[in-house]
Amino acid sequence: MNDNTNSPLWKLDEAVEIYCKDIGMTYRAEGGRDVKAIVGINLKIKKGEFVSLLGPSGCGKTTLLRIIGDLLMPTEGSVYIDGGLPQNARLKKKYGMVFQSAVLYEWRTVWKNVRLPLEILKVPRAEVPDRINRVLELVELTKFKNHYPHELSGGMQQRVSIARAFAIDPEILLMDEPFSALDEFTREKLHEDLLRIWRQTNKTVVFVTHNIAESVFLSDKVFVLSPHPGRLSAEIEIDLPRPRLSQMRNSPRFNELVVKIRNSFEGI
């Protein structure tokens, strides 16, 4: 890849924010054997889109997410963020990341956990309270700012994690199966909360999941990955109207889309 981070390297369409071109990732396993995680991934994600990377365990979803976020370097192909390198996007603090577990410090209150990335980035102290108040209000945790993680439910802990990611005001939010460990009721509530936050902030969201219904409810588009090694086997537009409420899960079109995605796995 060209290492000029000061000018665009590629631009097909001003609306496209993330472009993965022929992405492949090969790991060196024990004994010197090469293992291909993903092969030949090509996809485009527009500014402000909510997209899901969907597939079974071991298909390379998280690997692809980490490549997009400049946490891994692909062994093949290139990634462009707004026409430039992922490294440049990372250095400009364009990414926010939410992991499977909330990864909160038990000895820090909600307020201080959200403050952590601002401390690391040396954000001017005068700006910090307003930023924290804003994101805590966004995730509806203002009343819990002085609580510690052990005093919160699993769903509330994940909302703290989302607030922490938003505190740096990223352009792109990368989410790696953030609700997979939660019960069904909590997960469905957080789906609606996440979509509300997304509408208010207009961020680009790349969401990793192995849950078909979850991907349909949340997304504008679903990228289906096949296993061993991961390949892009389908790209499915989700044409459900927004805003989306829980009762939409019972609609005929919702179920049609679930079946369509499930059928895309046939023959993989």
C-alpha positions as CSV (number, residue, x, y, z in Angstrom):
1,M,0.0,0.0,0.0
2,N,1.1,3.6,-0.7
3,D,2.1,5.1,2.6
4,N,1.2,8.7,1.8
5,T,-1.3,9.5,4.6
6,N,-1.8,13.1,3.7
7,S,-3.8,12.7,0.5
8,P,-6.6,10.3,-0.7
9,L,-5.3,7.1,-2.2
10,W,-8.6,6.1,-3.7
11,K,-12.0,7.6,-4.1
12,L,-14.8,6.0,-6.1
13,D,-17.8,7.7,-4.5
14,E,-17.9,10.5,-2.0
15,A,-20.7,8.5,-0.2
16,V,-18.4,5.5,0.4
17,E,-16.5,5.7,3.7
18,I,-15.0,2.2,3.9
19,Y,-13.7,0.2,1.0
20,C,-12.2,-3.2,1.3
21,K,-10.5,-4.4,-1.8
22,D,-9.4,-8.1,-2.2
23,I,-8.7,-8.4,1.5
24,G,-7.1,-11.7,2.6
25,M,-5.5,-12.7,5.9
26,T,-3.2,-15.7,6.5
27,Y,-1.9,-16.7,9.9
28,R,1.1,-18.8,10.6
29,A,0.0,-21.7,12.8
30,E,2.1,-24.0,15.0
31,G,4.5,-26.1,12.9
32,G,4.8,-23.4,10.3
33,R,1.5,-24.2,8.6
34,D,-0.3,-21.3,7.0
35,V,-4.0,-20.9,7.8
36,K,-6.2,-18.6,5.7
37,A,-8.7,-16.7,7.8
38,I,-10.4,-14.7,5.1
39,V,-9.9,-14.6,1.3
40,G,-10.8,-12.1,-1.4
41,I,-13.2,-9.8,0.6
42,N,-14.5,-6.9,-1.4
43,L,-17.1,-4.5,0.1
44,K,-18.1,-0.9,0.3
45,I,-19.8,0.9,3.2
46,K,-21.3,4.3,2.9
47,K,-21.1,7.2,5.4
48,G,-23.8,6.8,8.0
49,E,-24.7,3.3,7.1
50,F,-25.3,0.6,9.7
51,V,-24.0,-2.7,8.3
52,S,-23.5,-6.1,9.9
53,L,-20.8,-8.7,9.2
54,L,-22.7,-12.0,9.7
55,G,-21.5,-15.5,9.8
56,P,-20.8,-18.6,11.9
57,S,-18.0,-18.8,14.5
58,G,-14.6,-19.0,12.8
59,C,-15.5,-17.3,9.6
60,G,-13.2,-14.3,10.1
61,K,-15.8,-11.6,11.0
62,T,-13.7,-10.2,13.9
63,T,-10.5,-10.5,11.8
64,L,-12.1,-8.3,9.1
65,L,-13.4,-5.8,11.7
66,R,-9.9,-5.5,13.2
67,I,-8.4,-5.0,9.7
68,I,-10.9,-2.2,9.0
69,G,-10.0,-0.6,12.4
70,D,-6.2,-0.9,11.7
71,L,-5.7,-3.4,14.6
72,L,-4.5,-6.0,12.1
73,M,-2.6,-5.6,8.8
74,P,-4.0,-7.8,6.0
75,T,-1.6,-10.1,4.2
76,E,-3.5,-9.4,0.9
77,G,-5.4,-6.5,-0.5
78,S,-6.1,-2.9,0.8
79,V,-8.5,-1.0,3.0
80,Y,-9.4,2.6,2.4
81,I,-11.1,4.9,4.9
82,D,-12.4,8.1,3.2
83,G,-9.9,7.3,0.4
84,G,-6.9,7.1,2.7
85,L,-5.2,4.5,4.9
86,P,-6.7,3.0,8.0
87,Q,-3.6,4.1,9.9
88,N,-4.4,7.7,9.1
89,A,-8.0,7.2,10.2
90,R,-6.8,5.7,13.5
91,L,-4.4,8.5,14.2
92,K,-7.1,11.0,13.5
93,K,-9.3,9.2,16.2
94,K,-12.0,8.3,13.6
95,Y,-12.7,4.9,15.2
96,G,-14.6,3.9,18.3
97,M,-14.6,0.2,19.4
98,V,-17.1,-1.8,21.5
99,F,-16.0,-5.4,22.4
100,Q,-18.0,-8.5,23.4
101,S,-17.5,-7.7,27.0
102,A,-17.7,-4.2,28.5
103,V,-14.1,-4.3,29.7
104,L,-14.7,-1.8,32.5
105,Y,-12.3,-1.1,35.4
106,E,-14.0,-2.3,38.6
107,W,-12.3,0.3,40.7
108,R,-13.5,3.2,38.5
109,T,-17.0,4.7,38.6
110,V,-19.1,4.9,35.4
111,W,-18.0,8.5,35.0
112,K,-14.3,7.6,35.4
113,N,-14.6,4.6,33.0
114,V,-16.0,6.9,30.3
115,R,-13.3,9.5,31.1
116,L,-10.5,7.0,30.5
117,P,-10.0,7.5,26.7
118,L,-10.2,11.2,27.2
119,E,-7.4,11.0,29.7
120,I,-5.3,8.8,27.3
121,L,-5.9,11.3,24.4
122,K,-5.1,14.2,26.7
123,V,-8.3,16.0,25.9
124,P,-8.3,19.5,27.5
125,R,-9.7,19.2,31.0
126,A,-12.2,21.9,30.5
127,E,-13.9,19.9,27.7
128,V,-14.1,16.6,29.6
129,P,-17.2,17.1,31.8
130,D,-19.4,18.3,28.9
131,R,-18.3,15.3,26.8
132,I,-19.0,12.8,29.5
133,N,-22.4,14.3,30.4
134,R,-23.4,14.3,26.8
135,V,-22.6,10.6,26.2
136,L,-24.0,9.5,29.5
137,E,-27.3,11.2,28.6
138,L,-27.1,9.6,25.2
139,V,-27.0,6.1,26.7
140,E,-29.5,7.1,29.5
141,L,-27.0,6.5,32.4
142,T,-26.8,10.0,33.8
143,K,-28.3,8.8,37.1
144,F,-25.7,6.1,37.4
145,K,-22.5,8.1,36.8
146,N,-21.2,7.5,40.4
147,H,-21.9,3.7,40.4
148,Y,-19.3,1.1,40.0
149,P,-19.5,-1.7,37.4
150,H,-20.5,-4.4,40.0
151,E,-23.5,-2.3,40.8
152,L,-24.8,-2.4,37.2
153,S,-26.5,-5.0,35.1
154,G,-24.8,-6.6,32.1
155,G,-26.8,-4.4,29.7
156,M,-26.0,-1.2,31.7
157,Q,-22.3,-2.2,31.6
158,Q,-22.4,-2.5,27.8
159,R,-24.1,1.0,27.6
160,V,-21.1,2.3,29.6
161,S,-18.9,0.7,27.0
162,I,-20.8,2.4,24.2
163,A,-20.6,5.7,26.0
164,R,-16.9,5.3,26.4
165,A,-16.6,4.7,22.6
166,F,-18.7,7.7,21.8
167,A,-16.7,10.0,24.2
168,I,-14.0,10.5,21.6
169,D,-16.7,11.4,19.0
170,P,-15.6,8.8,16.4
171,E,-16.8,8.8,12.8
172,I,-16.9,5.0,12.7
173,L,-18.1,2.7,15.4
174,L,-16.8,-0.9,15.3
175,M,-18.8,-3.4,17.4
176,D,-17.6,-6.9,17.9
177,E,-20.7,-9.0,19.0
178,P,-21.4,-6.6,21.9
179,F,-24.7,-8.2,23.0
180,S,-23.9,-11.9,22.5
181,A,-23.6,-12.6,26.2
182,L,-26.8,-10.9,27.2
183,D,-30.3,-12.5,27.7
184,E,-32.8,-12.0,24.9
185,F,-34.9,-9.4,26.7
186,T,-31.9,-7.2,27.5
187,R,-30.5,-7.7,24.0
188,E,-33.7,-6.5,22.3
189,K,-33.9,-3.4,24.5
190,L,-30.3,-2.6,23.7
191,H,-31.0,-3.0,20.0
192,E,-33.6,-0.2,20.2
193,D,-31.2,1.9,22.3
194,L,-28.4,1.5,19.8
195,L,-30.6,2.4,16.9
196,R,-31.8,5.5,18.8
197,I,-28.2,6.6,19.4
198,W,-27.2,5.8,15.8
199,R,-30.0,8.0,14.5
200,Q,-29.0,10.9,16.8
201,T,-25.3,10.8,16.0
202,N,-25.3,9.6,12.3
203,K,-22.2,7.5,12.8
204,T,-21.1,4.7,10.5
205,V,-21.5,1.4,12.3
206,V,-19.9,-1.9,11.5
207,F,-21.5,-4.6,13.7
208,V,-20.2,-8.2,14.0
209,T,-22.8,-10.9,14.8
210,H,-23.7,-14.5,14.3
211,N,-27.4,-13.8,15.0
212,I,-29.4,-13.5,11.8
213,A,-32.5,-11.8,13.4
214,E,-30.2,-9.3,15.1
215,S,-28.5,-8.4,11.8
216,V,-31.9,-7.9,10.1
217,F,-33.3,-5.7,12.9
218,L,-30.3,-3.4,13.1
219,S,-28.9,-3.1,9.6
220,D,-29.2,-1.2,6.4
221,K,-27.1,-4.0,4.8
222,V,-25.8,-7.4,5.8
223,F,-22.6,-8.9,4.5
224,V,-22.7,-12.7,4.9
225,L,-19.4,-14.5,5.3
226,S,-18.8,-18.2,4.7
227,P,-16.6,-20.3,6.9
228,H,-13.1,-21.7,6.6
229,P,-11.8,-19.5,5.1
230,G,-14.1,-16.5,5.3
231,R,-15.4,-15.3,1.9
232,L,-18.1,-12.8,1.1
233,S,-20.9,-15.1,0.0
234,A,-23.8,-12.6,0.0
235,E,-24.6,-8.8,0.3
236,I,-28.2,-8.3,1.3
237,E,-30.0,-5.0,1.5
238,I,-32.4,-4.7,4.5
239,D,-35.4,-2.6,3.2
240,L,-37.3,-2.5,6.5
241,P,-38.6,1.1,7.3
242,R,-37.0,3.1,10.1
243,P,-37.4,3.8,13.0
244,R,-37.6,0.1,13.9
245,L,-39.5,-1.0,17.0
246,S,-39.6,-4.5,18.6
247,Q,-43.0,-5.4,17.0
248,M,-41.4,-5.3,13.6
249,R,-39.8,-8.6,14.4
250,N,-43.2,-10.2,13.8
251,S,-43.8,-8.6,10.4
252,P,-43.9,-10.8,7.2
253,R,-41.1,-8.8,5.6
254,F,-38.8,-9.3,8.6
255,N,-39.3,-13.0,8.5
256,E,-38.7,-13.0,4.7
257,L,-35.4,-11.3,5.1
258,V,-34.4,-13.8,7.9
259,V,-35.2,-16.7,5.6
260,K,-33.4,-15.0,2.7
261,I,-30.2,-14.7,4.7
262,R,-30.5,-18.2,6.1
263,N,-30.9,-19.5,2.6
264,S,-27.7,-17.7,1.5
265,F,-25.8,-20.1,3.7
266,E,-27.0,-23.1,1.7
267,G,-24.2,-24.7,-0.3
268,I,-21.5,-22.9,1.7
